[in-house]
Amino acid sequence: MRGACTWCELMPPYVRAVRSVCWIPGGTGGAIVHALKYAGWKALAVEMGAVMARLPWPADVVAERSALVPLPLAASRERERGYNQSAELARAIGAIWQVPVWDDVVERARATATQTGLTPEERRSNVSDAFRVRAGARSALRGAHLVLVDDVITTGATFSACARALFAGGARIISLVTFGRAPALGDRA
């Protein structure tokens, strides 16, 4: 995916790099994400993760990445789905990159409404203070360059809220990899 990224300029200074495979919604990419997330096609994560793992990164990100951190789901949503799609993607990427997956360092502090259909401002409000670093995880996070993993990024609100919690918990820098990225107003596909 190439082109100017409208919201990247709004990311906090501790965010190093963000990479996505394709634009969504719609098209094949949107159908693939929908199948993984809502139709129970968990096995898709292996191939999606393989594609995500091939994305180009700045050399410093490759050299420094300490761990992959999947964006956590609320416990109720994970029970409904039967798995966390972000964790499945992270495991697939981690196996290729030979980087550990830390799925126990950050958690949802509270359940949130689905972000689907919310305005950017409503999304930010919905996920404000929704994440926290788990007790005992601060020593692992200290100075780490973490790569957050999610299926889709739309406005960056969820990513920013989770990254903020990880940074406050001791991470030095955070990058993000997603399968899909929704274009913002002004983006060039």
Sequence and secondary structure as in RCSB ss.txt:
>XXXX:A:sequence
MRGACTWCELMPPYVRAVRSVCWIPGGTGGAIVHALKYAGWKALAVEMGAVMARLPWPADVVAERSALVPLPLAA
SRERERGYNQSAELARAIGAIWQVPVWDDVVERARATATQTGLTPEERRSNVSDAFRVRAGARSALRGAHLVLVD
DVITTGATFSACARALFAGGARIISLVTFGRAPALGDRA
>XXXX:A:secstr
  S  TGGGGS TTEEEEEEEEE SSHHHHHHHHHHHHS  TTHHHHHHHHHHTS   HHHHHHEEEEEE    H
HHHHHHSS HHHHHHHHHHHHHT  B TTSEEESS     TT  HHHHHHHHTT EEE TT HHHHTT EEEEEE
EEESSSHHHHHHHHHHHHTT SEEEEEEEEE   TT   
